[in-house]
């Protein structure tokens, strides 16, 4: 990272830091282009680390690249002056930014995850920046005819003049969630270089294996010591994730007898476990699948069908925002299973089981956490938009373990694919929102435990 770029935009704001609480926007009269360059350079560097999560490793972190990347981030935090920089035994990088206010303000935490999705390769990522998007297609790779269009990337309709970062072909970019990390690191650098801005204690955490839902579960939330938190792991400008799906998995086991010679199957013990599994999948309603639902509608998804001899195992997920819909979709799965069982009286054993994975954290997030963030957005001329996550987040675990957490926008789109991209201008707006948010929180009393 070019130190002079960081210094340029930090110093530009310094003379007016004292007015932060009275007129926050005055603080933000920095060189926006220099700030965008700083964000872009950080993200370009971070995505070159292969931090692909590996669900089969059985370890946390699940890949060596996350360990290497965590050490890079820890070293950078120490260099910029962060305190108590540590890496846990499970690869969680934490650091403190000391309070600059004498008031007993709440301790805020900002988190992002280091791993990238195993859905696409994260090895040898070559980032490219498309400056001042003028509209039309963005060519990622001419030879592969890989391009962003306003059809596959409708957010581009609002991105004229923005700087867009993509990968270069066969890999994802890794903006999920290295865009969030770049924002938080630039945010930390800003506050540590501008101690005239009044804010309470701040904690930083970069976690492994969010994509496979294992890393955050190794975090000692109580020892971390924050009162409220934000994950910087969201998408479009102004979005705040305020709730998430309830998650439930199911496993259906079908046992049959396929050892009978096929030519003699009639009037025999022949029982086809493959057909049972196929019928079960077919009986699940198509209008309740992921590709036929949106918004607040839940869905049922079969994740895998595996057969070994006379046994076939079907695994799937149920997702719903309300307990009522979760119960309804669970009943739908049960009914399909019962129908298959009735159609196959010669089966040698069938089992259906369910497991709750995570809950909707909506009731665990206090309104104050959202309202203070939205006040910061409005001050930065960003229109707030509350959204419901059609999935789970690290914030769910944190919220249910005593650290209320909301998720805010980080300017990343088309996640987990070679079409993934980051909007640098939205990242810059996220940075301003974070800084404005900590100033707002400095005026709030510390909660009583």
Backbone torsions as a table, in degrees:
resi	resn	phi	psi	omega
1	UNK	NA	134.8	-179.5
2	UNK	-78.2	111.7	-174.9
3	UNK	-59.7	-33.5	-176.8
4	UNK	-66.2	-29.3	179.1
5	UNK	-67.8	-46.5	178.7
6	UNK	-59.8	-48.6	-177.5
7	UNK	-58.8	-38.6	-177.2
8	UNK	-60.6	-47.8	-175.5
9	UNK	-81.2	-23.8	175.3
10	UNK	-68.8	-48.5	-176.6
11	UNK	-65.4	-30.8	-179.1
12	UNK	-61.2	-32.3	-178.1
13	UNK	-88.9	-21.5	-169.8
14	UNK	-54.8	-43.4	-175.1
15	UNK	-61.9	-19.8	-175.5
16	UNK	-115.3	15.9	-178.2
17	UNK	-62.7	-31.4	-175.9
18	UNK	-61.1	-23.2	-178.3
19	UNK	-90.9	13.4	-170.4
20	UNK	-54.4	-48.0	-173.6
21	UNK	-71.7	-34.3	-177.7
22	UNK	-77.5	-37.2	-175.3
23	UNK	-148.1	82.8	-173.1
24	UNK	-60.2	-40.6	-175.2
25	UNK	-59.3	-26.1	177.9
26	UNK	-62.1	-33.7	-179.6
27	UNK	-65.0	-27.8	-171.8
28	UNK	-89.5	21.2	175.0
29	UNK	-83.4	54.2	175.9
30	UNK	-97.9	176.7	178.2
31	UNK	-77.1	102.0	-175.5
32	UNK	-60.0	-39.2	-178.7
33	UNK	-65.3	-39.4	177.1
34	UNK	-64.0	-38.1	177.8
35	UNK	-65.3	-45.0	177.5
36	UNK	-60.8	-40.0	178.1
37	UNK	-62.4	-41.3	178.5
38	UNK	-62.4	-45.0	178.1
39	UNK	-63.2	-44.5	-178.8
40	UNK	-62.8	-42.7	-178.9
41	UNK	-67.7	-39.2	176.7
42	UNK	-62.5	-49.1	-178.4
43	UNK	-62.4	-41.7	178.8
44	UNK	-59.0	-37.1	178.1
45	UNK	-72.1	-45.8	-174.1
46	UNK	-65.2	-37.2	-175.9
47	UNK	-70.5	-12.6	179.2
48	UNK	-77.4	-11.0	175.6
49	UNK	-85.8	124.5	178.9
50	UNK	-78.8	105.2	-177.9
51	UNK	-119.6	32.7	-179.1
52	UNK	-59.6	129.1	177.4
53	UNK	-72.3	146.7	-178.5
54	UNK	-126.2	102.3	-176.1
55	UNK	-66.7	-16.5	-177.1
56	UNK	-95.4	-0.1	-174.1
57	UNK	-75.5	-30.7	-177.5
58	UNK	74.4	11.0	-178.1
59	UNK	-126.2	160.7	171.2
60	UNK	-131.2	119.3	-3.0
61	UNK	-65.9	154.1	-174.6
62	UNK	-85.9	-7.6	-179.3
63	UNK	-144.2	146.8	-177.0
64	UNK	-63.9	-31.0	-178.6
65	UNK	-60.8	-32.2	178.9
66	UNK	-68.2	-35.9	177.4
67	UNK	-63.6	-46.5	-179.5
68	UNK	-63.0	-43.7	-179.0
69	UNK	-65.6	-40.2	178.6
70	UNK	-59.7	-38.7	178.2
71	UNK	-66.0	-37.6	177.2
72	UNK	-62.5	-45.3	-178.7
73	UNK	-66.1	-41.2	179.1
74	UNK	-61.8	-42.1	179.7
75	UNK	-64.5	-40.1	-179.8
76	UNK	-67.6	-38.6	177.7
77	UNK	-63.3	-42.7	178.3
78	UNK	-62.6	-40.8	-177.1
79	UNK	-64.9	-33.8	-178.8
80	UNK	-84.9	-6.0	174.5
81	UNK	105.2	10.3	176.9
82	UNK	-66.1	152.4	-177.9
83	UNK	-103.1	157.6	174.2
84	UNK	51.4	43.3	179.4
85	UNK	-73.2	124.8	-177.3
86	UNK	-141.6	156.6	170.9
87	UNK	-124.0	122.0	-177.9
88	UNK	-75.0	172.7	179.4
89	UNK	-65.1	-18.7	177.0
90	UNK	-106.0	18.3	171.1
91	UNK	84.4	8.9	178.8
92	UNK	-78.1	123.7	178.6
93	UNK	-93.8	124.9	178.8
94	UNK	-128.4	154.2	178.9
95	UNK	-159.4	160.5	179.8
96	UNK	-118.5	144.6	168.2
97	UNK	-115.0	113.0	-174.9
98	UNK	-61.2	150.1	177.3
99	UNK	-66.0	147.7	174.9
100	UNK	-111.6	1.4	177.3
101	UNK	-106.6	150.4	176.3
102	UNK	-89.6	-6.6	179.0
103	UNK	-75.8	151.2	177.8
104	UNK	-78.7	71.6	-175.8
105	UNK	-80.1	159.4	176.1
106	UNK	-62.8	151.6	174.1
107	UNK	-89.8	120.4	-179.5
108	UNK	-100.8	148.2	175.0
109	UNK	-124.7	146.0	176.1
110	UNK	-128.3	127.6	-173.1
111	UNK	-129.4	151.5	171.3
112	UNK	-151.2	161.0	-177.3
113	UNK	-107.7	147.1	-174.2
114	UNK	-88.3	-25.0	-174.9
115	UNK	-80.1	160.7	173.0
116	UNK	-120.3	162.3	-174.1
117	UNK	-67.9	140.6	173.6
118	UNK	-75.6	0.5	-178.8
119	UNK	-65.8	-29.6	176.8
120	UNK	-138.4	156.2	-178.1
121	UNK	-62.7	139.9	173.7
122	UNK	-115.3	17.8	-177.0
123	UNK	-96.1	135.6	178.2
124	UNK	57.5	46.4	176.5
125	UNK	-69.4	130.6	177.2
126	UNK	-116.5	100.6	-178.1
127	UNK	-74.9	150.4	173.5
128	UNK	-140.9	139.5	-178.1
129	UNK	-106.5	128.5	178.1
130	UNK	-103.7	101.3	-170.9
131	UNK	-77.1	140.1	172.1
132	UNK	48.2	64.4	-179.4
133	UNK	-49.1	128.4	-174.6
134	UNK	-103.5	2.1	-175.6
135	UNK	103.2	165.8	-178.4
136	UNK	80.9	-163.9	-176.0
137	UNK	-78.3	147.6	170.1
138	UNK	-109.7	116.2	-177.7
139	UNK	-82.0	118.2	176.6
140	UNK	-87.3	-44.2	179.6
141	UNK	-148.6	111.6	-176.2
142	UNK	-64.5	-43.6	-176.6
143	UNK	-62.9	-36.2	180.0
144	UNK	-89.6	-1.1	-174.5
145	UNK	51.8	41.7	-179.7
146	UNK	-98.8	119.7	-174.9
147	UNK	-150.3	151.9	170.3
148	UNK	-87.0	132.1	177.0
149	UNK	-125.7	166.2	177.8
150	UNK	-72.6	-6.5	175.2
151	UNK	-87.4	-50.1	-178.7
152	UNK	-85.4	-9.5	179.7
153	UNK	-139.8	71.0	-173.3
154	UNK	-62.0	-17.7	177.8
155	UNK	-63.4	-21.7	179.7
156	UNK	-62.6	-21.3	178.5
157	UNK	-61.5	-21.2	-179.0
158	UNK	-111.5	16.4	-171.6
159	UNK	-114.4	16.3	178.8
160	UNK	-58.1	130.9	180.0
161	UNK	86.0	-5.7	-178.4
162	UNK	-84.7	157.5	171.1
163	UNK	-91.6	127.1	-175.8
164	UNK	-116.2	128.5	177.1
165	UNK	-107.9	131.5	175.7
166	UNK	-127.5	173.2	167.3
167	UNK	-85.1	-158.3	-172.6
168	UNK	-129.2	14.8	177.5
169	UNK	156.0	-92.0	-168.9
170	UNK	-92.1	2.7	-179.1
171	UNK	-118.2	161.8	166.3
172	UNK	-75.5	168.9	177.6
173	UNK	-81.4	-40.9	-174.9
174	UNK	94.1	14.9	175.7
175	UNK	-60.5	-28.8	174.3
176	UNK	-90.1	94.5	10.1
177	UNK	-128.9	38.6	179.1
178	UNK	-74.9	-17.4	169.4
179	UNK	-64.4	-44.2	177.4
180	UNK	-61.8	-40.1	178.7
181	UNK	-65.2	-43.3	179.3
182	UNK	-61.1	-39.5	179.0
183	UNK	-65.2	-47.4	-177.6
184	UNK	-65.7	-40.4	179.6
185	UNK	-65.4	-39.2	178.3
186	UNK	-69.8	-37.6	174.3
187	UNK	-59.5	-46.9	179.3
188	UNK	-63.1	-43.9	179.2
189	UNK	-60.2	-40.3	-179.5
190	UNK	-63.3	-51.4	-176.6
191	UNK	-66.5	-39.0	179.7
192	UNK	-68.3	-23.4	177.9
193	UNK	-94.7	-5.3	-178.2
194	UNK	-132.7	71.4	-174.8
195	UNK	-72.8	-4.8	175.0
196	UNK	-76.4	-12.6	177.2
197	UNK	-79.3	126.2	-175.6
198	UNK	-84.1	121.0	178.2
199	UNK	-153.4	162.7	178.1
200	UNK	-85.1	-171.5	178.8
201	UNK	-64.1	138.5	-178.5
202	UNK	-127.1	137.4	176.2
203	UNK	-119.3	143.3	179.1
204	UNK	-116.8	141.2	174.0
205	UNK	-145.0	133.0	172.7
206	UNK	-117.8	121.4	-170.0
207	UNK	-111.6	153.0	176.9
208	UNK	-91.8	163.1	163.3
209	UNK	54.5	39.4	172.6
210	UNK	-66.8	-35.7	-175.4
211	UNK	-65.1	-22.9	179.1
212	UNK	-116.0	13.0	169.7
213	UNK	60.5	35.7	179.4
214	UNK	-118.9	-30.6	-172.1
215	UNK	-64.8	-50.0	-174.8
216	UNK	-63.4	-25.4	-177.9
217	UNK	-70.2	-12.8	177.8
218	UNK	-92.1	1.2	-176.3
219	UNK	-83.4	132.7	174.0
220	UNK	-85.8	94.2	-172.6
221	UNK	-64.5	-40.6	-179.0
222	UNK	-64.5	-42.8	-179.7
223	UNK	-68.5	-27.9	179.3
224	UNK	-59.7	-41.7	168.4
225	UNK	85.2	20.9	178.4
226	UNK	-94.6	154.9	176.8
227	UNK	-93.3	-37.5	179.9
228	UNK	-143.1	157.9	-177.5
229	UNK	-146.4	156.4	171.3
230	UNK	-130.1	130.6	167.4
231	UNK	-91.9	136.2	179.7
232	UNK	-101.9	81.5	-169.3
233	UNK	-147.1	28.0	-176.6
234	UNK	-107.2	-171.0	-171.0
235	UNK	-108.1	-100.9	-164.9
236	UNK	-76.4	162.3	-176.5
237	UNK	-51.0	126.3	174.6
238	UNK	84.6	-3.6	-176.4
239	UNK	-77.7	136.1	171.2
240	UNK	-128.5	124.3	177.4
241	UNK	-81.6	118.3	-175.9
242	UNK	-112.1	-7.0	174.7
243	UNK	-158.3	168.5	-176.3
244	UNK	-144.7	169.2	175.9
245	UNK	-62.4	151.3	155.5
246	UNK	-77.6	135.4	-179.3
247	UNK	-114.6	130.1	176.4
248	UNK	-139.0	136.1	177.8
249	UNK	-106.4	159.6	174.9
250	UNK	-136.7	151.1	175.7
251	UNK	-131.8	122.1	178.0
252	UNK	-113.9	126.6	-178.7
253	UNK	-114.0	128.0	180.0
254	UNK	-121.1	120.6	177.4
255	UNK	-111.3	133.4	-179.7
256	UNK	-134.8	-164.5	177.2
257	UNK	-137.4	96.5	-178.4
258	UNK	-104.2	9.1	-178.1
259	UNK	-76.2	-17.6	177.9
260	UNK	-66.8	138.9	178.0
261	UNK	-57.4	131.9	-175.1
262	UNK	-56.9	-33.1	-179.3
263	UNK	-69.5	-16.0	-179.1
264	UNK	-116.2	21.0	-171.7
265	UNK	-67.4	-35.6	-178.2
266	UNK	-64.0	137.8	179.0
267	UNK	60.6	29.0	178.2
268	UNK	-122.6	-172.0	178.0
269	UNK	-81.4	3.9	-177.0
270	UNK	-54.5	129.8	179.3
271	UNK	-146.5	120.2	-168.6
272	UNK	-95.8	100.7	179.0
273	UNK	-65.5	-30.8	177.1
274	UNK	-64.0	-42.0	179.2
275	UNK	-66.7	-37.9	178.1
276	UNK	-59.7	-47.5	-179.7
277	UNK	-63.3	-41.6	179.2
278	UNK	-63.1	-44.2	179.0
279	UNK	-63.6	-41.2	179.0
280	UNK	-58.6	-46.8	179.2
281	UNK	-62.8	-42.8	-178.0
282	UNK	-66.1	-33.9	-177.7
283	UNK	-74.0	-17.6	176.2
284	UNK	-70.5	128.5	-169.7
285	UNK	-63.6	132.3	179.9
286	UNK	-67.7	-26.7	-179.9
287	UNK	-78.1	0.3	175.5
288	UNK	-118.7	27.9	176.3
289	UNK	-93.7	164.0	-179.5
290	UNK	-56.8	-40.5	-175.1
291	UNK	-77.5	-6.5	178.9
292	UNK	-115.4	11.7	179.4
293	UNK	-130.7	157.4	178.5
294	UNK	-157.9	178.2	176.9
295	UNK	58.4	-124.7	-176.2
296	UNK	-94.8	11.0	178.8
297	UNK	-82.6	136.1	175.5
298	UNK	-84.8	175.7	-178.5
299	UNK	-151.7	167.3	173.7
300	UNK	-120.6	131.8	-179.7
301	UNK	-134.4	124.5	170.2
302	UNK	-80.5	121.7	-176.4
303	UNK	-89.3	-34.9	-177.4
304	UNK	-159.3	151.6	172.4
305	UNK	-132.8	114.4	-176.3
306	UNK	-123.5	133.6	-177.5
307	UNK	-122.9	135.0	171.6
308	UNK	-138.8	107.6	-178.7
309	UNK	63.5	-122.1	-175.6
310	UNK	-92.1	11.1	-176.5
311	UNK	-124.0	130.4	175.6
312	UNK	-125.3	131.4	-178.4
313	UNK	-116.5	125.7	177.2
314	UNK	-110.0	127.6	178.1
315	UNK	-120.3	141.6	-179.1
316	UNK	-156.5	178.2	-178.5
317	UNK	-127.1	148.0	171.2
318	UNK	-119.0	133.9	179.5
319	UNK	-130.8	133.2	178.6
320	UNK	-158.9	147.9	-178.7
321	UNK	-81.1	-29.5	-177.9
322	UNK	-112.1	155.5	177.0
323	UNK	-63.8	-34.0	-178.7
324	UNK	-65.0	-45.0	179.9
325	UNK	-70.2	-34.8	176.6
326	UNK	-60.1	-43.5	178.5
327	UNK	-65.0	-39.5	179.7
328	UNK	-63.3	-46.2	-178.8
329	UNK	-70.4	-31.8	174.5
330	UNK	-63.8	-42.4	178.0
331	UNK	-63.1	-35.9	178.2
332	UNK	-63.5	-42.5	177.1
333	UNK	-64.3	-42.8	179.4
334	UNK	-61.9	-40.9	-179.1
335	UNK	-65.4	-41.5	176.8
336	UNK	-61.1	-40.8	179.7
337	UNK	-64.2	-45.0	179.7
338	UNK	-63.0	-37.1	178.7
339	UNK	-63.4	-45.3	178.7
340	UNK	-62.3	-40.8	179.7
341	UNK	-62.3	-41.5	179.5
342	UNK	-67.2	-32.4	-179.4
343	UNK	-78.1	-12.3	-175.1
344	UNK	-131.0	69.3	-176.8
345	UNK	-65.4	-17.1	-179.5
346	UNK	-87.4	3.2	179.7
347	UNK	-57.8	151.6	-179.2
348	UNK	-101.7	13.1	176.9
349	UNK	149.6	129.1	176.0
350	UNK	-134.0	142.1	178.1
351	UNK	-140.5	141.0	174.1
352	UNK	-131.2	126.8	179.8
353	UNK	-134.4	155.9	-179.9
354	UNK	-127.3	152.6	176.5
355	UNK	-142.1	124.9	176.2
356	UNK	-73.3	132.2	-177.0
357	UNK	-102.6	-49.3	177.4
358	UNK	-158.8	162.7	-177.1
359	UNK	-114.1	161.0	173.1
360	UNK	-66.8	123.1	-175.6
361	UNK	-89.4	8.4	-174.3
362	UNK	-52.0	-45.4	-177.0
363	UNK	-73.4	-12.1	-178.9
364	UNK	-92.5	-6.5	-177.2
365	UNK	-102.9	111.0	-178.9
366	UNK	-66.7	148.7	-177.9
367	UNK	-60.6	-31.8	-179.6
368	UNK	-58.9	-36.5	-178.7
369	UNK	-61.9	-37.4	-179.7
370	UNK	-82.1	-42.7	-174.7
371	UNK	-64.4	-41.3	179.5
372	UNK	-66.5	-38.5	176.4
373	UNK	-63.7	-42.6	-179.1
374	UNK	-68.2	-32.9	174.5
375	UNK	-61.5	-39.7	177.8
376	UNK	-65.1	-41.4	178.6
377	UNK	-61.0	-46.7	-178.0
378	UNK	-61.8	-39.9	177.6
379	UNK	-61.8	-29.8	179.8
380	UNK	-96.1	14.5	177.3
381	UNK	60.8	36.8	174.4
382	UNK	-110.5	129.4	179.9
383	UNK	-80.9	118.3	-179.1
384	UNK	-68.3	145.2	177.7
385	UNK	-143.7	115.7	179.0
386	UNK	-85.3	129.6	-176.7
387	UNK	-129.0	157.7	177.5
388	UNK	-106.3	125.4	-176.9
389	UNK	-80.2	123.5	177.3
390	UNK	-84.5	63.8	-178.7
391	UNK	168.5	-164.8	177.1
392	UNK	-110.5	166.7	178.2
393	UNK	-138.3	163.1	173.1
394	UNK	-59.9	-28.5	179.6
395	UNK	-61.9	-24.8	177.9
396	UNK	-63.4	-50.6	179.2
397	UNK	-60.1	-46.2	-178.3
398	UNK	-61.7	-44.9	-177.7
399	UNK	-63.3	-41.0	-179.4
400	UNK	-78.7	-5.7	177.5
401	UNK	-114.5	25.9	169.3
402	UNK	96.9	3.1	178.8
403	UNK	-122.8	92.5	-178.8
404	UNK	-57.0	128.2	-172.0
405	UNK	-138.0	130.1	171.5
406	UNK	-113.5	164.6	-177.8
407	UNK	-118.3	134.4	-177.8
408	UNK	-119.2	165.7	-171.9
409	UNK	-66.0	145.6	179.3
410	UNK	-132.6	4.5	174.1
411	UNK	73.1	36.2	179.7
412	UNK	-120.4	144.1	-171.7
413	UNK	-141.9	162.9	178.8
414	UNK	52.7	49.3	-170.6
415	UNK	-63.8	149.7	171.5
416	UNK	71.4	21.6	-178.0
417	UNK	-143.6	165.7	175.6
418	UNK	-62.2	-12.9	176.7
419	UNK	-89.1	2.5	-179.3
420	UNK	-61.2	141.0	176.7
421	UNK	-148.9	161.2	175.8
422	UNK	-119.1	138.0	176.0
423	UNK	-98.4	108.2	-174.3
424	UNK	-64.6	-33.5	179.4
425	UNK	-66.4	-37.7	177.1
426	UNK	-70.1	-36.0	174.2
427	UNK	-59.1	-41.2	179.8
428	UNK	-65.2	-38.1	177.3
429	UNK	-67.0	-35.1	176.3
430	UNK	-64.5	-42.2	177.9
431	UNK	-58.3	-48.4	179.3
432	UNK	-61.0	-39.0	179.3
433	UNK	-63.1	-41.3	179.3
434	UNK	-62.0	-45.1	-177.3
435	UNK	-66.0	-42.7	177.9
436	UNK	-63.9	-36.7	-179.0
437	UNK	-64.1	-44.3	-178.2
438	UNK	-67.1	-30.7	175.7
439	UNK	-67.1	-39.8	177.4
440	UNK	-63.4	-41.4	-178.4
441	UNK	-68.1	-24.8	-179.9
442	UNK	-62.1	-20.3	-179.6
443	UNK	-90.7	-2.0	-177.0
444	UNK	-96.9	146.8	178.0
445	UNK	-72.9	149.7	176.2
446	UNK	-69.5	132.3	-177.8
447	UNK	-66.7	147.8	177.2
448	UNK	-85.8	128.0	179.8
449	UNK	-81.0	NA	NA
